[in-house]
């Protein structure tokens, strides 16, 4: 797959600079350098994700794995919401949380917490940075 990416980069670079006489070796070298840069970025992203996971307290990870507790929390939030005595802004937040819990705990969907959060954010018209 990396070779296909490098070939695509090479073709793009050739199309962007038709007036320049770039040798195939130079183009391959630049594509290889870009490929190495992409690999470095991917490695940095993996490290950042690992660091993020390490910063989450263990009890939070334990709770996220307990789907039955999360389903109970969703049911309790639904009861509170149905009472109708919550502020409008609180209702919006609680509704989003109920949706997140329902999507995350659905065994058929098998979404991660992050992916479920992204889905809820998109349904509310927000981007993934809001998730």
C-alpha positions, 0 to 999 in steps of 0.5 A, spaced: 500 500 500 505 504 501 508 503 494 501 505 491 501 511 495 508 513 493 506 512 485 500 516 486 504 522 489 509 521 483 504 521 478 501 527 482 508 531 482 509 529 475 502 532 473 503 538 477 510 540 474 510 538 467 514 544 464 520 541 469 524 536 467 525 532 473 528 525 472 524 519 475 530 518 480 529 524 483 521 523 483 522 517 486 527 520 491 522 525 493 516 520 493 520 516 498 522 522 502 514 523 503 513 516 504 518 516 510 514 523 512 507 519 512 510 513 516 513 518 521 506 522 522 503 515 523 508 513 528 507 519 532 499 519 532 500 512 535 504 514 540 500 520 542 494 515 542 498 510 547 499 516 551 492 518 551 490 511 553 495 511 559 493 518 562 486 515 563 485 513 570 484 505 571 477 506 574 474 510 567 477 504 563 474 499 568 467 503 567 467 503 560 468 496 559 462 494 564 456 495 559 451 493 563 453 499 568 453 503 562 446 501 560 443 502 567 446 509 567 442 510 560 436 508 563 437 512 569 438 518 565 432 517 561 428 517 567 430 523 569 429 526 562 422 524 562 420 527 568 421 534 564 424 538 570 431 539 567 433 546 564 433 546 556 440 546 555 441 540 560 436 536 556 440 537 550 446 534 554 443 529 557 439 526 550 446 526 547 449 522 553 443 517 552 445 517 545 452 516 546 451 510 551 446 507 547 450 507 541 457 505 545 453 499 549 449 496 542 453 489 541 451 489 534 454 496 532 461 494 536 463 502 536 469 504 540 467 510 545 471 515 541 467 512 534 460 513 538 462 520 540 463 522 533 457 519 531 453 523 536 457 529 535 455 528 527 448 527 529 448 534 532 451 537 527 458 538 530 464 536 527 469 530 530 473 535 534 466 536 538 466 529 540 
